[in-house]
């Protein structure tokens, strides 16, 4: 039996299932980076979410480590290649939260186009601004999905069921919905991002891309911070070229830098605190996958 460290919150059901496997487990789901560096050498396995960063100096201290399990989709908080070079497997749970993220992106599209946040705030302030919040319908509009993996295709299917035309861009996938990026930018009324943050995707959406987008179109980012050039997005929104943006991820989390706070404060920006996978169902599925991986490597 291997020894396992839980570094970030995991569902109680999953923790109970791991205990039933007989694995020695320490749950330290608010462990600091400094504390983690001191104890990492004791463990054969670790479970992280997006909070815990597993970089080269930490990996160098993980002398017994067999597997790093990332509960979720992205692996950008882990130096994956370096870990694998050291003989440590890195696994994630890519399918478990896909539907939750796709539903959030769709919900953001509705919220943007019907001004739901502003209308709710107006009502809570005691006003009746019925004529102020005229929206548009998403049926009959074109959705451009950049990144057409699991999440992107789930969102595309939901959008088609609602009467939208769906086009997509992904250089790694062949699909009938795929079009060149320039065409997608020019045609889409809504653009939703669904890819990892890598050197290739860093600031994939910048000033040039926003200028190519249709006047009055919307941007949704429930993928990863860093894909969007936030300063360029601020300018496009402030100047009225884009009608609105919905953001669940940021280059800095939590976002404390003043330029980023100014972007979030714009009235045509809907901002949420990285809640894409935050559903009961997704957390249960993530937990189930974590248990399977623990059993595979440590039992």
Helices and strands as residue ranges (DSSP letters): E 3-6, H 12-20, E 24-27, H 33-39, G 40-42, E 45-48, H 56-61, E 67-70, H 80-85, E 89-92, H 98-113, H 116-124, G 130-133, E 142-146, H 150-161, E 165-169, H 181-187, E 190-193, H 207-212, E 218-221, H 230-238, E 244-247, H 258-265, E 269-271, H 280-298
